[in-house]
Amino acid sequence: MNPKLKRILRYIAIFMTIVWMIVIFRFSMDDGNSSHELSDSCVKLINHLIYQFTGKDLMMTIAPEHYSMIELFLRKCAHMSIYFVLAINIMIVLFTFNMKMILRMAIAVIASFGYALTDEFHQTFVAGRSGAFTDCLIDTSGAIFGVIAALILYCVLYTIMTKYQKKKGIVQSEYDQKIDLSNNKHIAK
C-alpha cells in the first residue's frame, strides 16, 4: 500500500476511534434514570416489532421480573456491542502498522479492557450509576468478538485483494509479453 495512503487511513482510523470513545463516554454520562429510559425504550421497540410480526404483545404476556431481565439482557448486549465496535476501530488503526497479528489482537483487547475499566470508574461519579467489574468483563468479551470480526474482515479483504492483484499481474504480464513480441517483430523487420 502507498505509504501516503496508509498514513491518511491511519489518521482517519485514529479519528474514528477517538469519536467512538467519546460516544462511549457520553453514554456513561447519562444518569441512572436516563440510562434506564433508554433501555426501556429499546425493550418497547423490540416489543413493537414482535407485535408487528406476530400480533403478540409481550408487555401483556410476560411478568414484570421477566421484563426487567429482558431489559438487563439488552443493557449487557449494548455494553458488548459498543466495545465490539471499539475493538474493530482499534484493529483498523493497528492494521496501518507493520506488526504481528497476535500483537495487534492483544493490543486491541487490552486497550478495550483498559478503556472499559476507566469507563466503569467514570460511572461511579454519575448519579444513579455504579461501576461494576463484571461490566468490564462483558465489555471485553464484546471487544474479543470485535477482534475476531476484524480478523475475518481482514482475511476476506486480503483474499480479494491478492486475487485481484494476481489477476492484474497475469493480465499485465500477458500485456507485457504482447508488447515484447510486437517490439521483436519491429526489430526483425
C-alpha positions in Angstrom: 0.0 0.0 0.0 1.1 3.5 -0.8 2.8 5.0 2.4 0.9 8.3 2.0 -2.4 6.5 1.6 -1.6 4.3 4.6 -0.9 7.4 6.7 -4.2 9.0 5.7 -6.0 5.8 6.5 -4.3 5.7 9.9 -5.3 9.3 10.8 -8.9 8.6 9.7 -9.0 5.4 11.8 -7.5 7.2 14.8 -10.1 9.9 14.5 -12.9 7.4 14.2 -11.6 5.5 17.3 -11.5 8.7 19.3 -15.0 9.6 18.2 -16.3 6.2 19.3 -14.5 6.6 22.6 -16.3 9.9 23.1 -19.6 8.2 22.2 -19.0 5.6 24.9 -18.1 8.4 27.4 -21.3 10.2 26.6 -23.4 7.1 27.2 -21.6 6.8 30.6 -22.5 10.4 31.5 -26.2 9.5 31.4 -27.6 9.4 34.9 -29.4 6.2 36.1 -32.9 7.4 35.1 -31.8 8.4 31.5 -30.0 5.1 31.1 -33.0 3.2 32.3 -35.3 5.2 30.0 -33.1 4.4 27.0 -33.1 0.7 27.9 -36.8 0.8 28.4 -37.4 2.4 25.1 -35.3 -0.3 23.4 -37.4 -3.0 25.0 -40.6 -1.2 23.9 -39.2 -1.0 20.3 -38.5 -4.7 20.4 -42.0 -5.4 21.8 -43.5 -3.3 19.0 -41.5 -5.2 16.3 -42.6 -8.5 17.8 -46.2 -7.3 17.8 -45.9 -6.3 14.2 -44.7 -9.7 13.1 -46.6 -12.0 15.5 -49.5 -10.0 16.8 -48.5 -10.8 20.4 -47.9 -8.0 22.9 -45.0 -9.2 25.2 -45.9 -6.5 27.7 -49.2 -8.2 28.4 -47.8 -11.8 28.5 -44.6 -11.5 30.5 -44.2 -10.9 34.2 -42.6 -7.7 35.4 -39.5 -9.6 36.7 -39.1 -11.1 33.2 -39.4 -7.7 31.7 -36.6 -6.4 33.9 -34.5 -9.5 32.9 -35.0 -8.6 29.2 -34.0 -5.0 29.9 -30.9 -6.2 31.8 -30.0 -8.5 28.9 -30.4 -5.6 26.4 -28.1 -3.4 28.6 -25.4 -6.1 28.6 -25.8 -6.6 24.8 -25.4 -2.8 24.4 -22.2 -3.0 26.5 -20.9 -5.8 24.3 -21.8 -4.1 21.0 -20.2 -0.7 21.8 -16.9 -2.4 22.7 -17.3 -4.7 19.7 -17.2 -1.5 17.5 -14.3 0.0 19.6 -12.2 -3.1 19.1 -12.8 -3.1 15.3 -11.8 0.6 15.3 -8.6 -0.1 17.2 -7.8 -3.1 14.9 -8.2 -0.8 11.9 -5.7 1.6 13.4 -3.3 -1.3 14.1 -3.6 -2.7 10.6 -1.9 0.5 9.4 1.2 -0.5 11.3 3.6 -3.3 10.5 3.4 -5.7 13.4 2.5 -9.3 14.1 -1.2 -10.1 14.1 -1.1 -11.6 17.6 0.3 -8.3 18.9 -2.5 -6.4 17.1 -5.1 -8.6 18.7 -3.5 -8.3 22.2 -3.3 -4.5 22.0 -6.9 -4.2 20.8 -8.2 -6.4 23.6 -6.0 -4.8 26.3 -6.8 -1.3 25.2 -10.6 -2.1 25.1 -10.3 -3.6 28.6 -8.4 -0.6 29.9 -11.0 1.8 28.4 -13.8 -0.4 30.0 -12.1 0.0 33.4 -11.9 3.8 33.1 -15.5 3.9 31.8 -16.8 1.9 34.8 -14.7 4.1 37.1 -16.2 7.2 35.5 -19.7 5.8 36.1 -19.1 5.8 39.8 -19.2 9.6 39.7 -22.6 9.7 37.8 -25.8 9.9 39.8 -27.8 6.7 39.8 -25.0 4.7 38.2 -22.3 2.4 39.6 -19.2 0.8 38.3 -19.0 -3.0 38.1 -16.1 -5.2 37.2 -18.4 -7.7 35.6 -19.4 -4.9 33.1 -15.7 -4.6 32.3 -15.6 -8.3 31.5 -18.8 -8.1 29.4 -17.2 -5.1 27.5 -14.0 -7.1 27.0 -15.9 -10.1 25.6 -17.6 -7.7 23.1 -14.1 -6.5 22.2 -12.9 -10.0 21.7 -15.8 -10.6 19.3 -14.8 -7.3 17.6 -11.2 -8.5 17.2 -12.5 -11.8 15.7 -14.8 -9.9 13.3 -11.9 -7.6 12.3 -9.7 -10.6 11.6 -12.4 -12.2 9.4 -13.0 -9.0 7.5 -9.2 -8.6 7.1 -8.9 -12.2 5.8 -11.7 -11.6 3.3 -10.4 -8.3 2.1 -6.8 -9.7 1.9 -8.0 -12.7 -0.2 -10.0 -10.4 -2.5 -7.0 -8.1 -3.0 -4.5 -10.8 -3.6 -6.7 -12.5 -6.1 -7.3 -9.1 -7.8 -3.5 -8.4 -7.8 -2.7 -11.8 -9.2 -5.3 -11.4 -11.9 -4.0 -7.9 -12.6 -0.4 -9.3 -12.6 -1.3 -12.1 -15.0 -3.1 -9.7 -17.3 -0.3 -7.2 -17.0 2.4 -9.8 -17.8 0.4 -11.0 -20.8 0.2 -7.4 -22.0 3.9 -7.0 -21.5 4.6 -10.2 -23.5 2.4 -8.9 -26.4 4.4 -5.6 -26.3 7.7 -7.5 -26.3 6.5 -9.7 -29.2 5.4 -6.7 -31.2 8.7 -4.9 -30.5 10.6 -8.0 -31.6 8.6 -8.0 -34.8 9.6 -4.4 -35.5 13.2 -5.2 -34.8 13.1 -8.3 -37.0 11.8 -6.2 -39.9 
